[in-house]
């Protein structure tokens, strides 16, 4: 994989991961809700104008363009497994940003993901 191709894959993965984190931050602000006919408009407006959610959607849009550029340079059998890096990034950032636990079992699973990504990237 060329340095440019790797940079595109990594950028796409990180933008996708960051989009998820921003969406989570947005839902934390909006709070838990139930979609019902009587609250569809108020909740929909809250979600539609929540800055974190808008940022997450923007990251998704940019990541899509970057991902298409990456796929034009890298076989999908190599690029797609790289999306797993997002799991590692999300777990680490969620630990620091949202206080989500990183127990030994989760760390072991993340270690397996890293090993798998390295093996795929070297193939």
BALOBA-1460 file (C-alpha; in Angstrom, 3 decimals):
// residues 123
<rec num="1" residu="x" x="0.000" y="0.000" z="0.000"/>
<rec num="2" residu="x" x="1.412" y="3.367" z="-0.982"/>
<rec num="3" residu="x" x="1.748" y="6.137" z="1.604"/>
<rec num="4" residu="x" x="-1.030" y="8.152" z="-0.089"/>
<rec num="5" residu="x" x="-3.361" y="5.156" z="-0.170"/>
<rec num="6" residu="x" x="-2.631" y="4.419" z="3.498"/>
<rec num="7" residu="x" x="-3.239" y="8.078" z="4.405"/>
<rec num="8" residu="x" x="-6.592" y="8.013" z="2.597"/>
<rec num="9" residu="x" x="-7.661" y="4.785" z="4.307"/>
<rec num="10" residu="x" x="-6.580" y="6.048" z="7.722"/>
<rec num="11" residu="x" x="-8.242" y="9.437" z="7.188"/>
<rec num="12" residu="x" x="-11.483" y="7.762" z="6.126"/>
<rec num="13" residu="x" x="-11.400" y="5.465" z="9.147"/>
<rec num="14" residu="x" x="-10.661" y="8.287" z="11.585"/>
<rec num="15" residu="x" x="-13.369" y="10.530" z="10.140"/>
<rec num="16" residu="x" x="-15.852" y="7.666" z="10.421"/>
<rec num="17" residu="x" x="-14.811" y="6.990" z="14.031"/>
<rec num="18" residu="x" x="-14.989" y="10.676" z="14.919"/>
<rec num="19" residu="x" x="-18.455" y="10.871" z="13.342"/>
<rec num="20" residu="x" x="-19.646" y="8.121" z="15.704"/>
<rec num="21" residu="x" x="-18.156" y="9.911" z="18.699"/>
<rec num="22" residu="x" x="-19.793" y="13.199" z="17.739"/>
<rec num="23" residu="x" x="-23.154" y="11.479" z="17.285"/>
<rec num="24" residu="x" x="-22.797" y="9.952" z="20.749"/>
<rec num="25" residu="x" x="-21.925" y="13.355" z="22.226"/>
<rec num="26" residu="x" x="-24.993" y="14.775" z="20.513"/>
<rec num="27" residu="x" x="-27.276" y="12.090" z="21.908"/>
<rec num="28" residu="x" x="-25.835" y="12.760" z="25.364"/>
<rec num="29" residu="x" x="-26.927" y="16.389" z="25.007"/>
<rec num="30" residu="x" x="-30.361" y="15.562" z="23.568"/>
<rec num="31" residu="x" x="-30.924" y="12.824" z="26.124"/>
<rec num="32" residu="x" x="-32.910" y="9.603" z="25.981"/>
<rec num="33" residu="x" x="-36.149" y="9.903" z="24.060"/>
<rec num="34" residu="x" x="-38.875" y="7.850" z="22.498"/>
<rec num="35" residu="x" x="-40.072" y="8.614" z="18.998"/>
<rec num="36" residu="x" x="-43.822" y="8.981" z="19.148"/>
<rec num="37" residu="x" x="-46.143" y="10.847" z="16.856"/>
<rec num="38" residu="x" x="-46.700" y="13.654" z="19.377"/>
<rec num="39" residu="x" x="-42.970" y="14.346" z="19.916"/>
<rec num="40" residu="x" x="-41.709" y="13.660" z="16.401"/>
<rec num="41" residu="x" x="-41.335" y="17.340" z="15.469"/>
<rec num="42" residu="x" x="-39.804" y="18.611" z="18.752"/>
<rec num="43" residu="x" x="-37.319" y="15.733" z="19.052"/>
<rec num="44" residu="x" x="-36.576" y="15.817" z="15.327"/>
<rec num="45" residu="x" x="-35.760" y="19.531" z="15.557"/>
<rec num="46" residu="x" x="-33.587" y="18.981" z="18.633"/>
<rec num="47" residu="x" x="-31.623" y="16.326" z="16.779"/>
<rec num="48" residu="x" x="-31.483" y="18.223" z="13.493"/>
<rec num="49" residu="x" x="-29.951" y="21.323" z="15.063"/>
<rec num="50" residu="x" x="-27.702" y="19.723" z="17.680"/>
<rec num="51" residu="x" x="-24.124" y="20.874" z="16.828"/>
<rec num="52" residu="x" x="-22.439" y="17.568" z="17.709"/>
<rec num="53" residu="x" x="-24.886" y="15.646" z="15.523"/>
<rec num="54" residu="x" x="-24.398" y="18.093" z="12.657"/>
<rec num="55" residu="x" x="-20.627" y="17.690" z="13.066"/>
<rec num="56" residu="x" x="-20.981" y="13.910" z="13.032"/>
<rec num="57" residu="x" x="-23.014" y="14.045" z="9.839"/>
<rec num="58" residu="x" x="-20.414" y="16.330" z="8.239"/>
<rec num="59" residu="x" x="-17.647" y="13.890" z="9.203"/>
<rec num="60" residu="x" x="-19.638" y="11.072" z="7.598"/>
<rec num="61" residu="x" x="-20.033" y="13.062" z="4.382"/>
<rec num="62" residu="x" x="-16.315" y="13.871" z="4.160"/>
<rec num="63" residu="x" x="-15.360" y="10.314" z="5.127"/>
<rec num="64" residu="x" x="-17.481" y="8.988" z="2.262"/>
<rec num="65" residu="x" x="-15.557" y="11.072" z="-0.283"/>
<rec num="66" residu="x" x="-12.209" y="10.115" z="1.249"/>
<rec num="67" residu="x" x="-13.232" y="6.444" z="1.399"/>
<rec num="68" residu="x" x="-14.166" y="6.424" z="-2.292"/>
<rec num="69" residu="x" x="-10.742" y="7.882" z="-3.081"/>
<rec num="70" residu="x" x="-9.125" y="5.185" z="-0.926"/>
<rec num="71" residu="x" x="-11.068" y="2.384" z="-2.616"/>
<rec num="72" residu="x" x="-9.861" y="3.601" z="-5.993"/>
<rec num="73" residu="x" x="-6.301" y="2.854" z="-4.836"/>
<rec num="74" residu="x" x="-6.583" y="-0.117" z="-2.443"/>
<rec num="75" residu="x" x="-8.255" y="-3.524" z="-2.867"/>
<rec num="76" residu="x" x="-11.463" y="-3.705" z="-0.852"/>
<rec num="77" residu="x" x="-10.164" y="-6.907" z="0.780"/>
<rec num="78" residu="x" x="-7.450" y="-4.764" z="2.375"/>
<rec num="79" residu="x" x="-9.332" y="-1.490" z="2.874"/>
<rec num="80" residu="x" x="-12.470" y="-2.846" z="4.517"/>
<rec num="81" residu="x" x="-10.703" y="-4.653" z="7.398"/>
<rec num="82" residu="x" x="-8.914" y="-1.370" z="8.140"/>
<rec num="83" residu="x" x="-12.264" y="0.002" z="9.300"/>
<rec num="84" residu="x" x="-11.630" y="-2.063" z="12.430"/>
<rec num="85" residu="x" x="-9.124" y="0.572" z="13.509"/>
<rec num="86" residu="x" x="-12.209" y="2.660" z="14.223"/>
<rec num="87" residu="x" x="-13.176" y="0.258" z="17.031"/>
<rec num="88" residu="x" x="-9.855" y="0.868" z="18.738"/>
<rec num="89" residu="x" x="-10.050" y="4.638" z="18.299"/>
<rec num="90" residu="x" x="-13.651" y="4.751" z="19.513"/>
<rec num="91" residu="x" x="-12.924" y="2.666" z="22.601"/>
<rec num="92" residu="x" x="-9.945" y="4.832" z="23.573"/>
<rec num="93" residu="x" x="-11.685" y="8.163" z="22.986"/>
<rec num="94" residu="x" x="-14.912" y="6.965" z="24.637"/>
<rec num="95" residu="x" x="-12.870" y="6.063" z="27.716"/>
<rec num="96" residu="x" x="-11.470" y="9.575" z="28.006"/>
<rec num="97" residu="x" x="-14.412" y="11.614" z="26.649"/>
<rec num="98" residu="x" x="-17.423" y="9.711" z="27.992"/>
<rec num="99" residu="x" x="-15.876" y="7.749" z="30.861"/>
<rec num="100" residu="x" x="-16.784" y="4.404" z="29.300"/>
<rec num="101" residu="x" x="-14.954" y="1.482" z="30.936"/>
<rec num="102" residu="x" x="-12.011" y="-0.294" z="29.314"/>
<rec num="103" residu="x" x="-11.949" y="-3.628" z="31.104"/>
<rec num="104" residu="x" x="-9.381" y="-6.361" z="30.470"/>
<rec num="105" residu="x" x="-11.678" y="-8.381" z="28.210"/>
<rec num="106" residu="x" x="-12.334" y="-5.352" z="25.986"/>
<rec num="107" residu="x" x="-8.618" y="-4.517" z="25.860"/>
<rec num="108" residu="x" x="-7.829" y="-8.094" z="24.838"/>
<rec num="109" residu="x" x="-10.411" y="-7.911" z="22.044"/>
<rec num="110" residu="x" x="-8.979" y="-4.596" z="20.862"/>
<rec num="111" residu="x" x="-5.513" y="-6.170" z="20.863"/>
<rec num="112" residu="x" x="-6.778" y="-8.932" z="18.570"/>
<rec num="113" residu="x" x="-8.226" y="-6.291" z="16.261"/>
<rec num="114" residu="x" x="-4.891" y="-4.478" z="16.078"/>
<rec num="115" residu="x" x="-3.071" y="-7.736" z="15.314"/>
<rec num="116" residu="x" x="-5.612" y="-8.564" z="12.604"/>
<rec num="117" residu="x" x="-5.296" y="-5.130" z="10.996"/>
<rec num="118" residu="x" x="-1.507" y="-5.395" z="10.968"/>
<rec num="119" residu="x" x="-1.683" y="-8.838" z="9.352"/>
<rec num="120" residu="x" x="-4.127" y="-7.652" z="6.689"/>
<rec num="121" residu="x" x="-2.149" y="-4.485" z="5.978"/>
<rec num="122" residu="x" x="1.040" y="-6.507" z="5.459"/>
<rec num="123" residu="x" x="-0.595" y="-8.940" z="3.044"/>
